[in-house]
């Protein structure tokens, strides 16, 4: 299953606007590959705009944390913005809000 998203660039940062209401086992593989492509191309900042995302399962959460770690390893940063309430609660309950870089809005 492919993931619908729009990719923009601003001030050298790749901005990924996820156009899906979920990041789950069904679409997370492609999502992971896309971010890896940015890292391989030398991007040091990837911004993940989750404004449309209402649900993330454990696979999706794992992928986002993995991307964040991969970006740190590549001396870069993954920034997450426009997180909806349910997803913010998931990040808080799993304490991922402590390891992920989350900002309110762009």
C-alpha positions as CSV (number, residue, x, y, z in Angstrom):
1,X,0.0,0.0,0.0
2,X,1.5,3.3,-0.9
3,X,1.5,6.3,1.3
4,X,0.1,9.6,0.0
5,X,2.3,12.5,0.9
6,X,3.5,15.8,-0.5
7,X,7.2,16.6,-0.4
8,X,8.3,20.2,-0.3
9,X,11.6,21.9,0.4
10,X,12.2,25.0,2.4
11,X,15.5,26.4,3.6
12,X,17.3,23.2,2.7
13,X,14.9,21.1,4.8
14,X,12.7,18.3,3.3
15,X,9.1,18.7,4.4
16,X,7.0,15.7,4.2
17,X,3.3,16.5,4.5
18,X,1.6,13.1,5.2
19,X,-1.7,13.0,3.4
20,X,-3.1,9.9,5.2
21,X,-5.1,9.6,8.4
22,X,-2.9,6.8,9.6
23,X,0.7,5.6,9.7
24,X,0.4,1.8,10.3
25,X,1.9,-1.5,9.2
26,X,0.0,-1.1,5.9
27,X,2.0,1.9,4.7
28,X,5.0,2.3,6.9
29,X,7.5,0.5,4.7
30,X,7.4,3.0,1.9
31,X,7.4,5.8,4.5
32,X,10.7,4.4,5.9
33,X,12.2,4.1,2.4
34,X,11.4,7.7,1.6
35,X,13.2,9.1,4.6
36,X,16.2,6.8,4.0
37,X,16.3,8.3,0.5
38,X,16.6,11.8,1.9
39,X,19.3,10.7,4.3
40,X,21.2,9.0,1.5
41,X,20.9,12.3,-0.5
42,X,22.5,14.2,2.3
43,X,19.5,15.9,3.8
44,X,20.2,17.0,7.4
45,X,16.7,18.2,8.2
46,X,13.5,16.4,7.6
47,X,10.2,17.9,8.8
48,X,7.3,15.5,9.2
49,X,4.0,17.3,9.0
50,X,1.4,15.0,10.6
51,X,-1.6,17.4,10.5
52,X,-3.8,14.7,8.7
53,X,-2.7,11.8,10.8
54,X,-5.2,10.6,13.4
55,X,-3.7,7.1,14.2
56,X,-0.3,5.6,14.4
57,X,0.2,1.9,15.4
58,X,3.2,0.4,17.0
59,X,4.9,-0.2,13.6
60,X,4.3,3.4,12.6
61,X,5.7,4.6,15.9
62,X,8.7,2.4,15.6
63,X,9.3,3.7,12.1
64,X,9.2,7.3,13.2
65,X,11.6,6.6,16.1
66,X,13.8,4.7,13.7
67,X,13.8,7.7,11.3
68,X,14.7,10.0,14.1
69,X,17.6,7.8,15.2
70,X,18.8,7.5,11.6
71,X,18.7,11.3,11.1
72,X,20.7,11.7,14.4
73,X,23.2,9.2,13.2
74,X,23.5,11.1,9.9
75,X,24.2,14.3,12.0
76,X,20.7,15.5,11.0
77,X,17.4,16.1,12.6
78,X,13.8,14.8,12.2
79,X,11.3,17.4,13.3
80,X,7.6,16.5,13.8
81,X,4.9,19.1,13.6
82,X,1.2,19.6,13.6
83,X,0.5,16.5,15.8
84,X,-3.1,15.8,16.4
85,X,-4.4,15.1,20.0
86,X,-4.6,11.3,19.7
87,X,-1.1,11.0,18.2
88,X,0.3,13.5,20.8
89,X,-1.3,11.3,23.6
90,X,0.4,8.2,22.0
91,X,3.7,10.0,22.0
92,X,3.2,11.1,25.6
93,X,2.1,7.6,26.9
94,X,5.0,5.9,25.2
95,X,7.3,8.7,26.4
96,X,8.4,9.2,22.7
97,X,7.7,12.9,23.2
98,X,11.0,12.9,25.2
99,X,13.1,11.5,22.4
100,X,11.3,13.0,19.4
101,X,11.6,16.7,18.3
102,X,8.0,17.8,18.2
103,X,6.9,21.4,17.5
104,X,3.4,22.9,17.5
105,X,3.2,24.2,14.0
106,X,5.2,25.5,11.0
